[in-house]
Amino acid sequence: MTRSNYFIDRGMNGNTPALPSRSDESFVDYVCEARNVLLHSRWKETNESGTRKLTEAGIQIEHTAQGVEAVRGMIRDDVELASFMRVKRSYQEMYKDRIIDSLNTQRDDWLRKLSEAETTGPGSLEYDPDFPMPDYAKVQIHIQPKGYVGDELAGLFYDCGTQIFFGGGNAGDVWHRQLAERTTLPEDGKVDRILEIGCSVGQLSCELKKRIPDAEVWGTDISAPMVRYAHWRAIEQDMDVHFSQMAAEALEFSDNRFDLVVAHILFHEIPRPVIEKTLREAFRVLRPGGTFVLWDFATATEEKNGYGGLHGLMDSADNGEPYAPGFVTMGVEDTIKSTGFVLRKVGEPAQMHDRVCDKPN
Ligand SMILES: C[S@@+](CC[C@H](N)C(=O)[O-])C[C@H]1O[C@@H](n2cnc3c(N)ncnc32)[C@H](O)[C@@H]1O
């Protein structure tokens, strides 16, 4: 492949580093826009014809592994639906591969920057090189090579790579800023300590700190590459946030420590038993009257459009998200209540919405 090889520090796009070459940036911008066109221009028709074809084939719309397999079988034999899924996945693979190739040209610089940030503030960083990583966390989620935990630059790859899921529209972390602003607080309004679990590169943690500057804010994630990069990224914004490598299902915090705990798009990426343990941990570390806000996808019971829901599940399979079907079928609201929370509010089911869970006084 011939391409411009001016690999230089090209600054930032908002809080996300720009790719080191202009040709790489224009390539990924093009792929992202092509994917936007595909999704936005073909979604309605694909959804409608998928629903019709499912009905004609007598395939039950079930949010189960068998249900998904039946639909995937039908898609394989249907040129329109198979092409849609194939092209969508190809765009994502092209995007991700180019980003990783591009950023790897500056690998040594990045490793140095992350090391230097470790002893710099504001904020703090804790991680354990000997962390006992569970197997479920080692999968290649989002078809990101080596997943969230297998490459020292996984946080950087994630920051740049997930822009495609936001259609290129999350530069400056605008999505996370809106989430932070819309996060429901405890009813008594007291928010001295905030915890984000599964924080990845710390976008929501930092935006919550901007919303409530006097609060002590912690971002935790099972992946050391994520928290190391989150710390670097927070320093760039002069944000005093604490990042620590921790499993959400085994939080190393004392009981009743936090006023607010948030999880954004974590639950559909962990197995069901881990979700159950994580809810118990969120409950434990919240003070009485504290609030847990769960932002994630609609579940099968909330999803009104069967084919659309199944399409989401297939996308999850194509997109390397093996635990998403477990999340959408588990009835998370029941688990929330059986953990002891009072479910104050369930947001309007959209692709992503909030469940506001209070720990009783
Ligand atoms: C989709 S990302 C979350 C994104 C982030 N919350 C945001 O707002 O953009 C999922 C994250 O959860 C982390 N993760 C997976 N299993 C975990 C666990 N058991 N405990 C804590 N973090 C976990 C992954 O390393 C990954 O960074």
Ligand as a Chemical Component Dictionary entry (heavy atoms), coordinates in Angstrom:
data_LIG
# 
_chem_comp.id                   LIG 
_chem_comp.type                 NON-POLYMER 
_chem_comp.pdbx_formal_charge   0 
_chem_comp.three_letter_code    LIG 
# 
loop_
_chem_comp_atom.comp_id 
_chem_comp_atom.atom_id 
_chem_comp_atom.alt_atom_id 
_chem_comp_atom.type_symbol 
_chem_comp_atom.charge 
_chem_comp_atom.model_Cartn_x 
_chem_comp_atom.model_Cartn_y 
_chem_comp_atom.model_Cartn_z 
_chem_comp_atom.pdbx_ordinal 
LIG C1  C1  C 0  -17.736 -0.389 26.385 1  
LIG S1  S1  S 1  -16.488 -0.102 27.510 2  
LIG C2  C2  C 0  -17.180 1.096  28.628 3  
LIG C3  C3  C 0  -17.155 2.472  28.103 4  
LIG C4  C4  C 0  -17.159 3.595  29.067 5  
LIG N1  N1  N 0  -17.883 3.358  30.284 6  
LIG C5  C5  C 0  -17.697 4.819  28.349 7  
LIG O1  O1  O 0  -18.519 5.507  28.916 8  
LIG O2  O2  O -1 -17.300 5.074  27.235 9  
LIG C6  C6  C 0  -16.447 -1.469 28.607 10 
LIG C7  C7  C 0  -15.270 -1.403 29.569 11 
LIG O3  O3  O 0  -15.543 -2.297 30.631 12 
LIG C8  C8  C 0  -14.334 -2.884 31.031 13 
LIG N2  N2  N 0  -14.659 -4.116 31.748 14 
LIG C9  C9  C 0  -15.003 -5.318 31.246 15 
LIG N3  N3  N 0  -15.252 -6.178 32.246 16 
LIG C10 C10 C 0  -15.091 -5.481 33.395 17 
LIG C11 C11 C 0  -15.213 -5.808 34.777 18 
LIG N4  N4  N 0  -15.558 -7.020 35.177 19 
LIG N5  N5  N 0  -14.962 -4.855 35.678 20 
LIG C12 C12 C 0  -14.601 -3.626 35.301 21 
LIG N6  N6  N 0  -14.457 -3.251 34.020 22 
LIG C13 C13 C 0  -14.708 -4.176 33.080 23 
LIG C14 C14 C 0  -13.537 -3.054 29.769 24 
LIG O4  O4  O 0  -12.157 -3.169 30.026 25 
LIG C15 C15 C 0  -13.919 -1.795 28.993 26 
LIG O5  O5  O 0  -12.993 -0.784 29.208 27 
# 
loop_
_chem_comp_bond.comp_id 
_chem_comp_bond.atom_id_1 
_chem_comp_bond.atom_id_2 
_chem_comp_bond.value_order 
_chem_comp_bond.pdbx_ordinal 
LIG C1  S1  SING 1  
LIG S1  C2  SING 2  
LIG S1  C6  SING 3  
LIG C2  C3  SING 4  
LIG C3  C4  SING 5  
LIG C4  N1  SING 6  
LIG C4  C5  SING 7  
LIG C5  O1  DOUB 8  
LIG C5  O2  SING 9  
LIG C6  C7  SING 10 
LIG C7  O3  SING 11 
LIG C7  C15 SING 12 
LIG O3  C8  SING 13 
LIG C8  N2  SING 14 
LIG C8  C14 SING 15 
LIG N2  C9  SING 16 
LIG N2  C13 SING 17 
LIG C9  N3  DOUB 18 
LIG N3  C10 SING 19 
LIG C10 C11 SING 20 
LIG C10 C13 DOUB 21 
LIG C11 N4  SING 22 
LIG C11 N5  DOUB 23 
LIG N5  C12 SING 24 
LIG C12 N6  DOUB 25 
LIG N6  C13 SING 26 
LIG C14 O4  SING 27 
LIG C14 C15 SING 28 
LIG C15 O5  SING 29 
# 
